[in-house]
């Protein structure tokens, strides 16, 4: 990681590279600044956020990949009902955050941020407005109470908790909105005694704007049982009109058997209008036929992938253990791009994970699908299979920045003689290193993230379900620790002012790993981690009764990095966050932060 100040020559070279990549973007819409980019149709605001803190009011905003290297920012403020905004920054600043310390309790403040290149304002911090209306300056408002809270809150429509959150711009204004699934209740298809149970209610999808306004509710009905594997959904701008759609598995009527199982009746993939919840398209879901039993037939996935490198495809999957079928549809759901099937005995059978990752593993600009311990090429053909069975831990990212391309960190539920925890080359499926002794059942989601500055690259954590064995590995395969972190699914998140991630452990404790200092105590179940608002630090989304919370940092930093959502793999990881088990999104390349002078 280069932590030196840019020289003039480096700045000139960086600007030249930006121009080259911008030209490529206009011609291919797939690559920007060496990173997989989201499509141009996704309108982007500065994502300005303001939060009261002990020092005053902390503001942060996005630095975009389209910003010139010498972009600076002015911060403006209106007080109360004043019409004129006054400048708070004596001169434009290179950082993407600012703390207003001159505030009074009980007063209301309105903030704007404007980008400056040279002596000229560019963009004026305006937000996109749908329907072609004139854009207006983005402004956020804070009333100082003297009792700061470390989160933004969106009130729900009742005193319930939500299970999942999908994040996308539903109305085209450049701000990210939320589609929630409630209630927070889960049934697993596994038919062991006291495991599966009848659903006491039906799932509802609820859409909220970024400002908390409730938009619509869609009841999935009794044909969808109350479990993650029956009810995949996500939100993404599939048709490219600047407004996200909501995709969800659905059924019809009430096909429940006397026991409460649903094993018959039609199954569909619905595309809902993100603003209204109206059904726009409906196509058949992958058939139940051919699956061995109820447990295997009831495991369903959704994802978005850029199979041609230019346009999004919608991916449906049925099956984790045994038979696996995957279908890729075009953005209108009217054409099948390809179908993939792994019947029992074939190399990819039973290789499914509890997640589905879209990532360009071979560097050709097109997305492959990592379904678990196997990878499907962009053309629908099997690229490779480890033939090791079902992994619980599965993360695709640039784990080792000294190796070209991506790696996959695994922890296997299936019993292994060796390499039950391992790192694999994402392009070839070659095992790079792993635990050289037997494992019985590596469980839950584990963790990846650069949490230790003493070791270059990421660290990976995994552990056994029924044994005390735990492993924390470096990118080079060094076993760093056998410490139990109190949970088999700790979460790594960019939060404080340095380039390393912090770790959420048991009890909602957010720890700085190197010092073990507790930075924050988070309330509620963590249902999302993503760069939703503000600068490159990530937000932590939780739900308590009657409220969605968006925890966001108020810590200053010397580092700058573009909005994480402009990395295509990260963006698609955020899209897939609402289906399957929650796996925090990962970048497609090592995050080389830039240190900028205040």
N, C-alpha and C positions, 0 to 999 in steps of 0.2 A: 504494500500500500504506500503510495507516494504521499508523504505528509509535509512536503516542502512547498514554499510559496512558488507560484508560477513565475518564471522569468518572462521578459518581453518576447523572447523568441518562442517560448512554449505557448504563450498566449496567441501569438501570430499563427503558429502551427495548429493550435486548437480551433481558431476561427476558420482557418482554411479547411480543416477536416469537417467542421460543422457545415460549411458551404457544400462540400462534396456530398455529405450524407443527406443534406436537405434536397439536393438534386436527385439523389437516389430515391428519396422518399416520394418526390413528386412523380417519379416514373414507375415505382414499384409498390409504394405504400406499405413496405414490409420492414425496412431497416431505417433506424434513426440513431445517429451517434453510436453506431456499433451495437445498439440494443434493439431487440424486437419491439416494434412500436404498435400502439393501438391504432385503429383506423382513423383517418382524418375526420370522419363524421362525428366522432366523440368530441363535443365542444368542451373546452377546458377553461375554467375560471382560475383565479389565484387561490381559491379555497381558503380565503382569509378566515381565521378564527381568533376570537378574543376571549380570554378567561381571566377572571379576577384571581389574583394570587397574593401572597403575603407582601410582595414588593410593590403591588399596584395592579395594573392590567397588562397581561402578557399577550402579545399578538404574534402569530406566525402565519406564513403563506408559502405557496408553492414556487419553486424555481422550475421552469419548464425546459424541456430539451430544445425548444425553439428559441429560447433566450440566448442572446449573444453573451460571450464570456465576460464582457465588461458591463453587463446589466447591473444597475444599482436601483435602490428603492427609496421612495419618499413615503413617510407615514403622515397622514392628516387626521385631524380630530375636530368634531363638532361637539359642543357642550349643550345638553338640554335641548331647548327649542331654537338655538341659534341656527341660522341658515348658512352661514359662511364657515367653511372648514379651514382651520389653521394648521400650518405645517409644524410637526413635532421634531422632525429630523433637521438639524442645522444644515447638513449636506447629505446627498444620497448615500445610502449604506449598502455594502455588498452582501450583508447577512440577510437571511430570510426570517428574522424575528426581531422584535423590539419590545421593550418594557416601558410602559407609561407609568412613571412613578409619581406624577403630579396629579393625583386624583383625590377626591373627597367622598366620604361615606354619604350615601343617599343621592348622589348625583348620577345622571345618566350621560354616557359618552357614546358617540358614534364615530367609527373609525373607517378610513379608507387607506389603501396602499396603491401607489402608482409606480410603474416601472420607468426607469430613465436610462437611456443610452446616450453617452456624451452629455449634451445639454438639452436633449429632447425627450419629452415624455412619449412612451410607446404603449399603446393599449389602454392607458388610463385606468387600469385596474377594473375594466368593465366586465360584467358578467353577460353571458349569452342570454338572449330572450327568445322564446319560441314564437312562431307565426310571423317572423320577419319584422316584429316591432323594434323600435330603436333601443339599442342596448343602454343600460343605465349603470352608473358606477356601483360596484359592489361595496356595500357598507354593512358593518356589523355593529351591534349595539350591546352595551354592557351597563347595568346599573350596579354601582359599587355598594355592597351590603355590609362589608366588614367581616363577613363570614364566608370566605372563599371555599368553593367546592372544586375538586380536581376533575370534574366531568361536566359534559353537557347532558341534558335529560330530555327525552321525548316521552310524554305521558301516553299510556295505552288507553284503550277504550273500556277498561275494566280492571279489576284486581286479580289479574292472572299473570303468569310468566310465559315467556316465549321460549321455544326450543331452538330455533334457527333464525339467522338473519341473512338476507341477500342485499347486496349493495350495488346500486346503479342509478344513473340519472334518468328518472322516469318522465320528466317534463321538458328536458332539453335546455335547462337554464344553466348548465355547467356545474351544478352542485349535485352531490351524491345523495340519493334518497334511499329508503329502507323498505324492504318487503319482509315481513316477519311471519313465522309459522307458530301458531299456538293451538292447544296448550302445550306446556312443557311436560310431555308424557311420552314414554317410549315402550313399545312392544318389540321383542326380537323374534324372528321366525323360528329360531332354534326350539325344537320340541321336547327338550328335556323337562322332567317334572319341575313345576314351580318356576319355569322360565318364561314361556309364552303365556299370555293371558288375554282375555277378550278386551276389546277396546271399549272404554266407558263413554266415549264422546267421539266427535269428528274433528279433524284438523281444519283450521281456517287460515288462509293467507290474508294478511293485512298490509296495506301499503300506506306509508307515511312520507310526506315531503321532508326535505332537510330542515325546514323550519318547524316541524312537528305537526303540520296539518294532516289530518286523517283523510285518505283518498277513497279507499274502497276495501271491501272484504269479500273473499271468495271461499265458500264452504266446499271442501273436497268430498264431503258426503261419506256415507257408510261403506262405499265400495273401496275406500282407502283406509286400511287399518292404521292405528296410532303408533306407527313405528318408522324409524328413519329409512329402513330398507323398502318400505311400501310407498314412500312419499318423496322421491327426489324432486327438487325444484331449484331454479336459479333465475337470475335477472341479468339481461345483457341486451345491448342494442344489436339485435341479429340482422334486421333489415336495413340498417345504415341510415335511418332517417333522423338520427340525433336523439331519439327517445328510446329507452330500453323497453323490451318486452319481458314478460314473465313466462317461463316454460315450466310446466308441471305435469307429472303423471296423474291421470284421472281415470275414473270409472263411470259407472252408470247405475242408478237405482240403489237397491239394498240387497246385494247378493249374499249376505251373511248366512252361513249354515247355523244350525241350532247351537253348535259349540262356540260360534263367533268367528270362525275362520272364513276367509274369502278365498275361494279356489275356482270360481267361475265368474262368468259375466264379461262384457266387453272391457277392454283396457285401451286408454288413449294417451297420446301426448298432446297437451293443449298449449297453444300460444295465446297469452292474454295481453291485451293492451295495457301498458304500464300505467297510464294515467287513469283509466276507467275500470280496469279489470274485465272488460268485455272480451269474449272469446273471439280471436281473429282467425285461428286455424285449428284444425283437429285432424290428427292422423292416428293410425293404429299403433299401439305399443308392441314391442317384441312379444311373440306368443309364449304362453306357458308350456306348450306342447314340447315333449322331449326331455323335460327336466325330471330328475329321479323322484323328487319328493317336494313337499310344500316348502321346506326350509330353503332348498336350493332355488326353487322357482320364484321366491319372494324377495330376491335381492336385486335391486334396480339402481341404476346410476344415470346421471346426466352430466354433460360437459360441453364446452365450446372449444373448437379447434380450428386453426387456419390451415387446412389441409393443402391448399394451393398457395399459401403464403399471402393471399390478398383478401379473401372473403371468409367470413365465419361459417363453419358447418356446425350443425347440432348433432351431438353424439348421444345415442341411447345405448345402454348396456344392461343385459340381464345375466345374472350368474356370477358367483365368486368362487365357489367350490364346484368341481365337476364341470358340466357343460357351461360354456360362456359364449354368448352371442353379442355382437356389437354391430350397430347400424349407424351409418353416417348419412345425414340428410342435408340438403342445401338450405340456405338461409330462409327460404319460404316454406320449408317442410314439404314441398311438392315433388321433390326428386330425390331418389336414393343415390348417393354418391358411391357408396360401396357397402357390402355386408361382410362381416367376418364371423366365422364360427369355429369354436374349438371343442369338438365332442370328446367324450371320455376316451383316453388313450392317446390323444394328440398332444404335441409339445406344450401348448398353451393351456390345456385343460387344468382347472383347479389352481391356476396361478394368480387368481384375482386378489386384490387388496380391498381395504375398506374405503378406498378413495380412487379417483381416476384423474391422472395428470396429463395435460396437454403440454408438450415441450418439444422444441426443435433439437432433438438429441444428436442429429448428424450434421447440423450446421448448414443445411441447404435452404433455409428460410421458410420451410414448411414444417408444420407441427406433426409430431408422432404422438401416440397414445401409450403411456405407461400404465397398463392395467393392473400392475402388481409386479410379479416376478417374470413378466413377459412384456414385450414392447411391439406394438403394431405400427408399421411404417405408414407414411401419409397416403399411400395407395391402397391401404387395406390388407396388405400382406404381412405375415409375421416377420418381424425383423430379427428377434432373438427371444429365447426363453431360457431361464435358469433351471427349470424343471425341479425346483425346490419346494413347490407348493405355495401356500398362502402366507404372505407377509402381513403382520400387523403394522410394523413401522415401514414407511415408504416415502422418502422425500427426494425429489429431483431438483438439483441446484448445482452451482459451481462450488462444490464443497472444498476442492483443493485448487486454489488459484494458480498453482505452479504447473498444473496439468492442463493441456488443451481440452476444451469442451466441458460437458456436464458430467456429474457423477450422481449415483443414487445410493442413499444410505438406507440399509434394510435391517429389520429385526423380524425373524420368522416365528410365526405361531407354530408351524409344523416342526416336529422334532428333527434336529440336525446333528450329524456326527461332528461337524465343524462348520464355521462360517454362518452360524445362526444369527450373528450380528456381523455385518460386513459392508464394505464399500465397493461399488460396481461401476465400471465405465458405462455411461448411458448409451453410447453409440454402439458398442459391441456386446455388452453383457458380460465382459470379462471381470472376474472378481479380482480386485486390486489388493485387498487385505481383509482379514476377518479374525474373529475369535477362533482359536485353533482347538477348542475343546467342545464337547457336546452341549447342546441346549435342549430344553424340553418344551417350553412354551413362552417365547418372548412376546410380551403382551402390550396392548394399548398403543398410543401413537408415538411414544418416545419424543425426541426433540433434536433439531439441528439449529445451529446458529454460531456465529463467532462471538463467544462469550468470554474467552480467555486471551488477553493481549500477548501473553508469553509464547503463544503458538500460532504460527501463520496459518490462515485458513479457518475453516469452521470446526466446531466440535459437534460430536454426535452422541446422544444418550439413549440407552435402551435398558430394559430389565425384564427378568423372568416374572411370570404371574405367581407361581406357587413356590418359588425359591428366593432366597435373599440376594441372588446374583444381580449386580448392576454394573454397567460399563459406561464410562465416559471416554471417548476416543478423540484424538486429534486428527487433523486432515491426513497426516502421514501414517496413521494407524498406530500411534503410540497410545497405550492404555494409561490415561491420565489419572483416573480415579475409579474406585468401586463404591463411592458414596451413594447412599440412598437419599434421593432428593425429596422423599415424602410422597411422591406421586410418580406413576409411570408415564404421565403425559405433562411434564413441565412445558411451559411455553416461553420461547425466546422472542424478545421484542425490542426494537430500537426505541429507546426512551430518554436516556439522559444525554449529556453533552458530548460523550466520546463516540468513537466509531464502533465500539463493541455493543452487542445486545445485552439486555438485562433478562432475568429469568423469573417467571411467575411460578411459584412453588405452592405447596399445600397451604390452604387457608387464605389464598389470595395475596400472599406476600410477594411483592416485586423486589427482587434482590439485585444489587450490583455484584456480579459474580466474584470479581477479584477481591473485593473487600468484605463481601457478605453483608454489606450494609443494606438495611431495609429502606427502600425509597418510598414505598407506598403500600397501603393495605387496600386491596380491591374488594368491593362487595358484589355479590351475585355470581352466577355462573358465567365463565368466559365463553361467549358464543362467536366471537370474531376478533381477529387482529388484522388490521389493514391500514394503509396510509390514506385515511379518509379526508381529513382536513389538515390545513397548516403545512409545515415543512416536511422533510423526509422522515421525521420520527413517526412511529406508528401509533394508531389509536387502539385501545382495548375496549371492545364492546361487551357489555354484560347486561344481564336482565335481573332485576329484582321485581317484586310484586308490583304490577301496575306501571312499570317504567323501564324503558330502554336507556341504558347509560353509555355514554361515549367518553371514556377516560382519555385525556389528551395532556401531553407534557407541558409544563411551564418552566422548563429548565433551559437557560441560554446555552448556545453551542457555537463553537468556532468553525464547525464543519458545514459544508453545503453539498447538496446532492439533488438531482432532478426528482420530480414527483415519481414515486415508485410505481404508480399505476401506468406510467408510460413505458414500462417494460412489459411486453406482451405476455410473457409467461407469468409474471406476477399478477397482471390483470386477469388472466384466465384462471389463476389460482384463487383470486378473490371471488370470481364468478362461481367456481366449484365449491366454495366454502360452505354454502348452504345445503349441500347434499352430501350423503355419506357421513363418515366421521369427520370431525373438524380437523383439518390439517392446515396450519398457517401457510399463506402463500410464500413462494420463494422466487428470488430474482434469477434471471437467465445468465447473469455474469457477476463476477466478483464486484462488490461495491467499492470503487476507488473514490473515496471522498476527497473533496477539495477543501483545504483550509484557507479561509479568507480572513483578511484583517478587518476588525470592526471599524 
